């Protein structure tokens, strides 16, 4: 499903028609959670390696 959305977003009717409105909030939330997890892993890695300069 997520792979189909970029293809439909490039069509002319995508300006006024959304084929996947029920999935967009879920994708946005997933991307937000993923970004937070990436950041948390980077912070944890810096702390674990005692490289506190990365935290600034």
Secondary structure, DSSP 4 states (H G I P E B T S, - for coil): -HHHHHHHHTSGGGGT--TTHHHHHHHHHHHHHHHHHHHHHHHHHHHHTT-GGGG-
